[in-house]
Amino acid sequence: MGSIVYRQYSGESELPHIMALVQHELSEPYVIYTYRYFLQQWPHLAFLAYPPQSSEPVGVIVSKQSMHRDAANRGYIAMLSVHKNWRKRGIASTLVRRTVEVMKKHGVEEVVLETEYDNSAALSLYESLGFMREKRLYRFYLNGKDAFRLVLVVPPPELDEEAKATRKPLPARYLAPARMIPIPSLPYDSDDEVSSR
């Protein structure tokens, strides 16, 4: 069996596959305009995972990146979904890593997302990738469930030796804000993936 192929979103023809995958795996409903909002403005931040010799994706991530309150270059993971038959293969973590790497090339300072407060597999996945719980959002989803907002603080890229010698301490925005408290990592098996937002 061959390896999973990861590709950036390439156009509207992939939208029905993305919608079917997200609607099948996630509890929150989205209208077509929500997908187009993200995919038309930030197509470079959407990735799909395809099994060998298949034209239908089994995993997808949809994100955006913009200035937040004119203060921070923020990435946002809007949707992450892996078909239940293709979990436990590292697909979700690979999709997140690829998206964050592209965001880093565009100067991202933090990446945020929300996931259901009781989705322990999703929380474990994100925490294994360095995300921290920022706060609990009560009755966040249409189904009445609470969510956790998770944040990944991205330090600036490494500087050359000359710049390091003259570098000032990092601004406070690059350090984990005081409102984010470290929590013990949940056991995460890279094979224990679920769909999440």
C-alpha positions as CSV (number, residue, x, y, z in Angstrom):
1,M,0.0,0.0,0.0
2,G,1.4,3.4,-1.1
3,S,1.7,6.5,1.1
4,I,-0.8,9.3,1.4
5,V,-0.4,12.2,-1.1
6,Y,-0.9,15.7,0.3
7,R,-1.8,18.5,-2.1
8,Q,-2.7,22.1,-1.7
9,Y,-6.3,23.1,-2.7
10,S,-6.3,23.7,-6.4
11,G,-9.8,25.0,-7.2
12,E,-13.5,24.9,-7.1
13,S,-13.6,21.3,-8.5
14,E,-12.4,20.1,-5.2
15,L,-15.1,21.9,-3.2
16,P,-17.7,19.2,-3.3
17,H,-15.2,16.6,-2.0
18,I,-14.2,19.0,0.8
19,M,-17.8,19.7,1.8
20,A,-18.8,16.0,1.8
21,L,-15.8,15.1,4.0
22,V,-16.4,17.9,6.5
23,Q,-20.2,17.5,6.6
24,H,-19.8,13.8,7.1
25,E,-17.2,14.0,9.9
26,L,-17.9,17.2,11.8
27,S,-21.0,18.1,13.9
28,E,-21.1,21.8,13.0
29,P,-22.9,22.6,9.7
30,Y,-21.3,25.0,7.2
31,V,-22.9,26.6,4.2
32,I,-21.1,26.8,0.9
33,Y,-20.3,30.5,1.4
34,T,-18.3,29.6,4.5
35,Y,-16.1,27.2,2.5
36,R,-15.7,29.8,-0.3
37,Y,-14.8,32.5,2.2
38,F,-11.7,30.5,3.3
39,L,-10.8,28.8,0.0
40,Q,-11.0,31.8,-2.3
41,Q,-9.0,34.1,0.0
42,W,-6.5,31.6,1.4
43,P,-6.2,28.6,-1.0
44,H,-2.6,28.2,-0.1
45,L,-3.7,27.3,3.5
46,A,-6.0,24.4,2.5
47,F,-4.5,20.9,2.0
48,L,-6.1,17.7,1.1
49,A,-4.9,14.1,1.7
50,Y,-5.5,11.5,-1.0
51,P,-4.9,7.8,-0.8
52,P,-2.8,6.3,-3.6
53,Q,-4.5,6.2,-6.9
54,S,-7.7,7.9,-5.6
55,S,-9.4,11.1,-6.7
56,E,-11.4,11.5,-3.5
57,P,-9.7,13.1,-0.4
58,V,-9.8,11.3,3.0
59,G,-8.5,14.3,4.9
60,V,-8.7,18.1,4.6
61,I,-7.6,21.2,6.5
62,V,-9.0,24.7,5.8
63,S,-7.4,27.8,7.4
64,K,-6.9,31.5,7.1
65,Q,-4.2,34.1,8.1
66,S,-4.7,37.8,8.8
67,M,-3.8,40.6,11.1
68,H,-5.7,40.3,14.4
69,R,-6.7,43.6,16.0
70,D,-3.9,45.2,13.9
71,A,-1.4,43.7,16.5
72,A,-0.7,40.0,15.6
73,N,-0.3,38.1,12.4
74,R,-2.7,35.3,13.3
75,G,-3.5,32.0,11.6
76,Y,-6.8,30.3,12.2
77,I,-7.6,26.6,11.6
78,A,-11.3,26.6,10.6
79,M,-11.8,22.9,9.6
80,L,-9.8,19.7,10.1
81,S,-11.4,16.5,9.1
82,V,-10.1,13.0,8.5
83,H,-12.5,10.2,7.3
84,K,-13.1,7.7,10.1
85,N,-11.7,4.8,7.9
86,W,-8.4,6.6,7.4
87,R,-7.6,7.7,11.0
88,K,-4.7,6.5,13.0
89,R,-2.3,7.1,10.1
90,G,-0.8,10.5,11.1
91,I,-3.0,12.3,8.4
92,A,-4.4,15.0,10.8
93,S,-1.0,15.9,12.3
94,T,0.6,16.1,8.8
95,L,-2.2,18.4,7.6
96,V,-1.8,20.7,10.6
97,R,2.1,20.8,10.3
98,R,1.9,21.6,6.5
99,T,-0.5,24.4,7.1
100,V,1.5,25.9,10.0
101,E,4.7,25.7,7.9
102,V,3.0,27.8,5.1
103,M,1.8,30.2,7.7
104,K,5.3,30.6,9.1
105,K,6.6,31.6,5.6
106,H,4.0,34.4,5.8
107,G,5.1,35.6,9.2
108,V,2.5,34.0,11.5
109,E,2.9,34.8,15.2
110,E,0.2,32.6,16.6
111,V,-2.3,30.0,15.3
112,V,-5.7,29.5,17.0
113,L,-8.6,27.1,16.7
114,E,-11.6,25.8,18.6
115,T,-12.5,22.3,19.3
116,E,-15.3,20.6,21.4
117,Y,-14.3,20.6,25.1
118,D,-14.9,16.8,25.3
119,N,-13.1,15.8,22.1
120,S,-10.1,14.3,23.9
121,A,-8.5,12.8,20.8
122,A,-8.5,16.2,19.1
123,L,-7.2,17.9,22.2
124,S,-4.4,15.4,22.5
125,L,-3.5,15.8,18.8
126,Y,-3.3,19.6,19.1
127,E,-1.5,19.6,22.4
128,S,1.1,17.1,21.0
129,L,1.8,19.7,18.3
130,G,2.4,22.5,20.8
131,F,-1.1,24.1,21.1
132,M,-2.2,25.2,24.6
133,R,-5.7,25.8,25.9
134,E,-6.4,29.5,26.1
135,K,-10.0,29.5,27.4
136,R,-13.3,27.6,27.5
137,L,-16.1,29.0,25.3
138,Y,-19.5,28.1,26.8
139,R,-22.2,26.9,24.4
140,F,-20.0,27.8,21.5
141,Y,-21.4,25.3,18.9
142,L,-24.9,25.2,17.5
143,N,-25.4,21.8,19.2
144,G,-24.9,23.6,22.6
145,K,-21.5,22.1,23.3
146,D,-18.7,24.1,24.9
147,A,-15.4,24.5,23.1
148,F,-11.8,25.1,24.1
149,R,-9.9,27.8,22.2
150,L,-6.4,26.5,21.6
151,V,-3.4,28.7,20.7
152,L,0.0,27.9,19.2
153,V,2.5,30.7,19.8
154,V,5.0,30.8,16.9
155,P,8.4,32.4,17.7
156,P,10.1,34.4,15.0
157,P,12.4,32.6,12.6
158,E,16.0,32.1,13.6
159,L,18.3,35.0,12.9
160,D,21.8,34.9,11.4
161,E,24.8,35.2,13.8
162,E,25.1,38.9,13.4
163,A,21.5,39.6,14.1
164,K,21.6,37.2,17.1
165,A,24.4,39.2,18.6
166,T,22.4,42.4,18.5
167,R,19.0,40.9,19.2
168,K,16.8,42.4,21.9
169,P,14.7,40.2,24.1
170,L,11.6,38.9,22.5
171,P,8.5,41.1,22.7
172,A,5.9,39.8,25.2
173,R,3.6,38.8,22.3
174,Y,6.0,36.0,21.4
175,L,5.9,34.5,24.8
176,A,2.9,32.4,26.1
177,P,0.5,34.9,27.5
178,A,-0.2,34.7,31.2
179,R,-3.8,33.7,30.5
180,M,-2.5,30.4,29.0
181,I,-1.6,27.9,31.6
182,P,0.3,24.8,30.7
183,I,-1.6,21.6,31.2
184,P,-0.3,18.1,31.5
185,S,-0.1,16.6,28.1
186,L,-2.7,14.0,27.4
187,P,-1.4,10.7,26.2
188,Y,-1.3,11.0,22.4
189,D,-0.8,8.1,20.1
190,S,-0.1,9.5,16.5
191,D,-2.4,6.7,15.4
192,D,-5.4,8.0,17.5
193,E,-6.7,10.8,15.3
194,V,-10.2,12.1,15.1
195,S,-11.8,14.9,13.1
196,S,-12.0,18.2,14.7
197,R,-12.3,21.9,14.1
